[in-house]
Amino acid sequence: MTQFSTATRPASLEAGLGEEYEHVPVPPAARRSLFSVSAVWVGFPMIMTSAVFSGIVVYHLGFLTGLAAILVGNLVLMGYVGTLSYLAGRSGKNFALTAADTFGAKGFRIVSAFLSALVIGWFAFQTGMVGSTLNVSMGWSAPWVTLAAGVLFVALTFVGIRAISWIGVVASVMFLVLGAVAVVIAAGSGTGLGSALSYSGGAGVEAFSFGVAVTMVIACFADSGTMTADFTRWAKNGREAALAAFSAFPVAYFIAQLVGALVVALGASAAASTTGGDFLHVLVGSGGILVPLGILFVFVNLGSVCAHCLYNGAVGFGNITGKTMRQLTIVLGVIGTAAAVAGIWSYFATWLNILGVLVPPIGVILILDQLVFAARRAPAGAGMYWKPFAAWAIGATAALATHFWAPELSDAVVAMVIGGLAFTALSGKRA
């Protein structure tokens, strides 16, 4: 097993919160129940952001075609994240440790740093979204709300995997209840729920391709989906880890996207082309108890995804630097919150393109190397293996070419297929 330097043991406060096993596999005695691990993943994709972008997909493609693209993207994620989770549950290793086995004891740093930086970008985006959402719905100061949210989310992540598990449960329950209420309100103010089936998209809107829609669905969770081992390494075995991932993709993710799709198809979106299936204004507009519940929902719901992203980044950079997850949570949380207050969340489209093109080949290469071609692998120990990096570059290049010259296809799917084929062609005794 690749050896990593271990950090000096944390202070009493950190030690009292429990071991996070940043630098070694989670031992069998510390593994958690299927419910606990599933709760971590379920609360991640069942968020307002998923509803926002599914609504944008439906706005461009219509309800039925958009829903088909959403389903295809979910099925791809189910196979991709589920298989990576199986590997994590079997080994107990987080993403960085898993990547080291395939990319090398030094090479993993490139992969882990890349993905960890991306998820911190997502942390900044989602934290900024709290401020912007409450600014639009309530007229509150976006910078101050964003700052308060960032401090709260950093504190939550600092507690560790237990807190992330519990906020996942609360966030998913609140989404189910309030999402259903929003859909009922939207259906009641229009021609009924059945009218959504005939929604053909926004008037005069140039529909983007089915492939672009699939890429949007995959790219939203391509980074943390690839880093699923940080969460599913806590499962008792590979089977339970895969089941925990399945509870997120397709179950939780599809439910969240269905709510957003219905909000747009029922004509209840405030600005379908930009805010998609965001339904907070539907709740707030109804007044009464739904106003404070809606405000609480924003913090809890987006707090769930922010804690997940910050945890991913802290564990990843923890392995690179030799520090603990909690030490990196403070440092990265401050950086991410500052970026959120500065408005980095508004550059979402750039992040989405990067994710869709560059991330998916990484997970496919890990799966092929450690599951399909496991018998051909040389003993671990080299600093860097060039074949996985070559396959990653080939997959990403093919996806970029697809983006510019074959936009009707899915960048993310092309990246997976070509990257996988390239690694298969290069596979053999590792060097």
Buried (B, 14 or more C-beta within 10 A) or exposed (E): EBEBEEBEEBEEEBEEBEBBBBBBBBEEEBBBBBEBBBBBBBBBBBBBBBBBBBBBBBBBBBBBBBBBBBBBBBBBBBBBBBBBBBBBBBBBBBBBBBBBBBBBBEBBBBBBBBBBBBBBBBBBBBBBBBBBBBBBBBEBEBBEBBBBBBBBBBBBBBBBBEBBBBBBBBBBBBBBEBBEBBBEBBBEEBEEBEBBEEBBBBEEBEBBBBBBBBBBBBBBBBBBBBBBBBBBBBBBBBBBBBBBBBBBBBBBBBBBBBBBBBBBBBBBBBEBEEBBBBBBBBBBBBEEEBBEBBBEBBBBBBBBBBBBBBBBBBBBBBBBBBBBBBBBBBBBBEBBBBBBBEBBBEEBEEBBBBBBBBBBBBBBBBBBBBBBBEEEBEEBEBEBBBBBBBBBBBBBBBBBBBBEEBBEBBBBBBBBBBBBBBBBEBBEEBE
